[in-house]
Structure formats: C-alpha cells, structure tokens
C-alpha cells in the first residue's frame, strides 16, 4: 500500500462553508490516513489556504493544523505541487477564480453555484475539457441521511406510481435591525449574484432530477418579503433580489410537483427542508436527517382528521435513516477525489452544475415573464 499526496488549493476557507463544512471534511480524511483507493493506495490531501486576510488565514491554519497559506492566488496557482483548485468563497468572485485555475491547468471543484450563468459555465467546461482537466461541483444534499433513505424507498418501489411531490424549504433570516442577520449581505444584492433562486434552486434541481425524473416544463413566481436590511457594517440597504420564490413543474414521466423556498418564514418543523412525495402505494416526507412514511394500508380515516385534538401524525411511521458516519460534504469530496485519482465516475460534475444554474435562470425568467417555459435536457 502506497501513500499518494494530492495538493489542493482551498479558496474561501475563512467563510462559513469552508470553515464549517469543507475543511473539517478534508482534515478528517487526512486524520484517518488518507482516502482508500481501489488499488489499495491511500490518497492524502495536502492543503494550501488562499484568501484576502493573512491574519485570518493564519488563525484558520492553526485551527486545522494547516501550515501553508497565502493571499496571492496567482502564486498558489503557479505551484505544480497543487493539482486541484477548490472554491467556497463568495459567489460573485467564483467564476473568475475558476477560470484562472483552469488556465493554470488545475482540476476544479466548486461550491454552488459554480458560475453566474449557464453560458459562462459552458465556456468554462469547454476550456477544462480541452485541457483534459477533471471538474466537479458540490451537490451535498444528495448525501444527507434523509435523502438516502428516500432513494431506497424509490428503488424498492414503495411509492407505486408517484402522483405528486412538494419541496418546502425556509427559515427566518433576521433583517439586522435588532438581531444580526445570519447571512451575508451579498445574498441580497443583484450585483453580487444574490437571490434565493440562484442560491437554493440549484440544490432543488439536482434533488428532484436525481430522485424523481427530469424536469421538462415549469412556471415560477418570485418576490421580496423583506425589502430593507442592515449589512455587516451597520448600514441600511435595499434588497434588490428575491428572497422568496415558488415553482410548479412537470417531469418527463408526467409527475407534477412544486417548490416553495423563502428566507422569511418561521417554519414549524424539525428541519429546514421538507420533501413530501405521494404515490399510489404510499407517501413519504423527508428532511435532511429524517424520513417518515405512510403506506396505503396505514392511511388516516376521515374521523381521525375531523376529531378535535386527534393525533394526525399517528399513521406516519419513522424509517431508520442510514447511519451518519461522515458529513455530506465529505461524501462529495470522496467521490471527487476518487474521480481525480483514478477516474471513478462522478455524477456531480460541472455539467450537472451548469444544469443547476440553468434551472435557476429559467425560474427567474418565468417569474419575470409570468409564463410556462420548457426546460430542455
């Protein structure tokens, strides 16, 4: 068994996604002696942190035991010891970083959305493939325990013929006037690629098409529930993007469904995500970490529904979800690293990331034009 080193330039590690999710995932792989490969070797990530603030990078390095860091992206990209570039920095800077990385001959892995537009993504894809480079995007929701359990239900034909689905996502983001906002202000600015459709509908595209079928037609609505906020510097600003949106869609197999997403709801549920699916043989409702089912034989009676104080949840049965032995971000990293190291198949490549962005763009267009649109393959 040999130990193989893979240099990874990590951009945006001081941000929430990098600090809370991606760096812990990579360092956990290192702590276990590397990622086992099919031939018996182990792949060990070697990280180089890149960012704008050297002091914050130094603190981050101490936290995770990463010795190398720099504020010079060009210098990092020129180092042949680092074959992979990863970006989890703010959305509007990402495309320029990825373009630089591809031109420097680096494989790329990116948080979503990887690009600001589908056209931009297609050009990036063309450049990467012309250089023989590997590419991937983060589609971490595919690896959450609830979604894994739902996929098992689908594969065992628990639902029979699927009739409909509804995906509901949301939580309350404070406006900053009395309680600090939990999200950075760029999420609410059009010139920085903000808005809930580009940010969250990218996730919903790959979940729906992976679990239920290809989306063929859609119509959408979008609006701004909280029009004024306070930014990180205590300054008031106008929100000029949507913070709430809905979409109705038809799948290639004839199934109809809908999406509702907002940063302005106080949802009464255990998780930020609820995906409900109805089929002729049963229904299911899942979150990121839970899965409940109602087989056709367990349906509630009319008297149950009408009785005051009745326990309407009783016909729902909790399904054990797969043990969460690793984070969803780590699962995505392992797939990408195997793709780079030994050419293993990768579902969440840049092509998938472009379709994620296409979905968000089409939903925005539909909302502007108030009409149904086709979503071609």
N, C-alpha and C positions, 0 to 999 in steps of 0.2 A: 504494500500500500504506500503510495507516494502522496506527499502534500503539495498541492498546487496553489500558488498565490494568484489572486486576481485583484489588481488595483482598481479602486472605484473612487472617482471624484464626486463628492457629495455636496451639491449646491443647495443652499437654503436650510441647512441643518439647524440653524438657530430658530427657525419658525416652528409653529406648533406641530405640523405634520412630521417634519423631520425629527424634532426633538422627542416627541411623544411616541411616534409610531415607527419610523423607518430606521433611525439609528439604533434603538433598542433591538429591533429585529435582526439587523446585521451583526450587532455585537453578541447577540445570543448565539448566532451561527458560529462566530469566532470562539466563543467560550466553550462550545461543545466540540472543538477541534476541527471545525470546518463542515461543509456540506458533503455528505456521501454521494459519490458519483457511481454510475452503473458499472464501471470497470474496477471499483474498489478504492480509487483515489479519493482524497478529500480536498474540497475547494475552500480555501481560506480567504475571506475578503480582507483587503488592506485598504484603509480609508484615508483620503486626503480631503479635509474640510475646506470649503470655499464660501466666502461671504464678504460682507462690506465692513464689518466691525471686528478688528483683530482681538479686542478685549473679550467680546462675547464668544468669538471662536475659541480663544484660549480657555475660557471657562467651560465651554462645551466639551473641548478636548479632555480637560481634567475630569469632567463628569463621566465620560465614557471610556477614558483610557486611550484616546486617540492623540498621537503625538504630532502629526503633521497637519498644518493648516496654512492658508494663505488668503490674502484679499485680492490677489492677482489671478483672475480667471485665465487669461491668455498664457501665463506662465504654467499654470496647472495643466492646461490642455496640451502644452508642448512637451510634457513629460511622458516618455514612452512607457514608463513603468505602470501607468494607469490606463487601462484599456476601455473602461466604462465611465460614462458620464451620467449622473443621476441628478434630476432637478425636482425640488419640492419648494422652491421659492415662490414669490407672489406670481399670480397667473400672467399678468401683462408683460413680465420680463422673460417668461419661459421660452417663447418661440425663438427669440434672438439667441439665447443661450444654447438651445438645442441645435440651431443652425451652425453656430460656431463649433460645437462639439463634433457634428458630423463632418464639417470641413476639416477638422483636425484628425479625422479618422477614428473617432471613438464610437463604440457601441453606445446606444442611448436607452435609458429607462426614465420614465417621467410620471410625475403626478398628473392627475387630470384637472382641467382639460389640457392636453399636451400642446395645443395650438389655439390661436384665436379664431380661425376659420377653417373650413374644410379645404378650401383652395390652398391655403398656406400649408396645411397638413399633407396634401398630395404632393406638393413640391418637395417638402422635407422627406417624404417617403421615397420619392424618385431619387433624390440625392443620396440617401442612405443605401438604397439597394444598388445604385450604380457603383458604390464603393465597397459593396459586399459586407455591409455592417448589419449587426443584429439590432432590433428595436423592440421596445415594449412599453406598455402603459400600465399604470396602477388601476386595476379593477377589483379592489379588495373586497367589495360586498359579496362577490362570488364565493368567498372562502369563509363567510361567517357561519356559525353553527346552525342558526335557523334556516338559512338558505340551503345548506347542505341537506338538512332533514327534508325540506320541501322537495328538493331534487330527487331524493329517494322515494318519496311518495309518488311523484310523477312517473318515475321509472318502473314502479311496481303497479302502475295503472290504478292507483287508489281512487282517482277522481272520476273514472269512467270517461265520458265525453265532457271536456271542460266547457262551461257555458259562459262564464264571465269572470273578470278579476277587477280588483280596485287596489291601487297602491296609494297609501296615505303617509305623508312624511311632514314633520314640522315640529317646531319648538319656539319658545318666545325668546327673541333677541332684544335685550334692553336697548333703549334709544340713547343711553348715555347721559340723560339729563339728571337722573337721581342715582341710578346704578350704572356702573361702567358697562359698555357694550362688550359682549363676549366674542364678537367677530371684528376683524379689522375693517376700517372704513372703505378699503378698496372694493370690498364685496358689494358696495352700494354706489359705485361710480362707473359710469359707462366708459370713460376714457381709460379705465384700468381693468376692463373686461369683467366687470361685476355683473350681478344679476343671478337669480336663482335658477333660471333655465340653463344657462351655460354651466353653472356650478354643479347643480344637483341632477338635472335631467340627463346629464352624461352618465350618471350611475344607473338611472332607471332604464335607459335604453338597453344596456348590456344585461341587466337582470331579466327584463321582460323577454328579450330575444333568446337568451340562454335557456330560460325556464319554460316559455310558453309558445314561442314562434315568432317569425319575422313580422315586423310592423310594416303595413303597406299603405295605410291612409290615416290621417289624423286631423283634428281641429283643436285649437287651443285658445285660451284666454289668459291674460296676464295683467296684473295691476300692482300698484304701490300702496301698501296698507299704512306704512309709517313714513310720511314724506320728508321729515326733518330729523336729523340725528346730530350727536356730538361726536367728533372724531377723537383720536388718541391724544391730540394736543389741546383738547378742551374747546375746539372751535365748532360752531354750528355749520352744518352744510345741508344742502338739498339732495335728497336721494333721487337720482335720475335713471334708475333701472327698476325692474320689477322685483318685489320681494315675496310675491305670491303668484301662483300660476296653477292652471288646470289644463288637462289634455284628455280628449276622448280619442280612442284609436281602434282600428280594425287590424287583425292579424291575418297573415296569409291563409291560415287554416279556418278562418271565419269567426274566430273568437273575438268578442268585443270586450273592451276594458277601459279603465280611466286611471289618471294620475292626479293627485292633489298634493301640492307642496307649498309650504309657507314658512317664513321666519317670524310669523306674527300669530301664533296660536299657543294657548296653554292646554295642550292635549292631555286628556285623561287616559293614559295608557302607560305600560311599563317600558316602552321603547320608543325611540324617535320614528321608527319605521313600522308600518303595519301593511302587510300584503295579504289580501283576502282573495281566495280562489273558490269558486263554486263549480261543482261538477255533478253529473247525473248520479254518481255513486257516493259522493261525499264532498265535504267542504274543508278548507284549512285556512288558518290565519297564523301568519308567522311574523316575528320580528327578527332582529339580528341574532338574538340569543334564545329564542323560544319558538315552539311550534305546537299548535293546538288543532285538533281535527274533530269533525262531526260526521261520522259515517251515516249513510242514508237511514239505517235502522235506528239511529240514536236521535232523530230529529225531535225538536220540541213540539209538544201538542199545542193546539190553539188555546186550551185552558191555561197552560203554563204561561203563555205570552200575555194573556189578559189578567191574570191574577195579580192584585197589588202585592208588592213585596216578594214576588216569586223569584227564585234564583234562576235567571235566564242563562247563566253560564254552565249549569249542571250538565247539559247534554254534550258539552265540549270536553274532549279527552286530551290531556297533555301527552305529547310524544317525546320520548327522550331524544335529545339532540346529541350529535357527535361530541365526544369529549374535546374541550377546547385546550389542546396541548400546545398550540402555538397560535400567535396572532394572525389575523387575516392578512396583514401587511407582510409578515414573514412568509406565509404560504405563497404569496405573489412573488416575493423575492426569490424563493427557492426555485420556482418554475422558470423565472427569467435567468437565473444563474446557470441552471442546467441547460437552458437554451443556448447561452453563450458558450459554455464549456464543452458541450457535447452534441449540440444541435437538436436537443429534445424539442418536441412540438410545443408551441406557445400559442394559446388562444388569444391572450390579451396583448397582441402586437400593435404596432402603430396603425395598421389598417382598422383594427377594432376601435382604436382611439379616435380615428377620423370619423368613423360612423357615429360614435358618441357625440362628437361636435356637430355633425350633420343633423342629428336629431334635435339638439338644442336650437340650432339655426332655423330649422324648419318649423319648430314650435313657435319661435319668435315671429317668423314670417306669417304664420297662420293667425297669430294673435293680432298682428298689425292689420292684416287684410280681412279678418273675420270670415274665413272660408276654410273648407276642407282642402288638404293638399296630399299628393301622393308621396310616399317615401320609397324610392326605388332601391334595389339592392346595391 
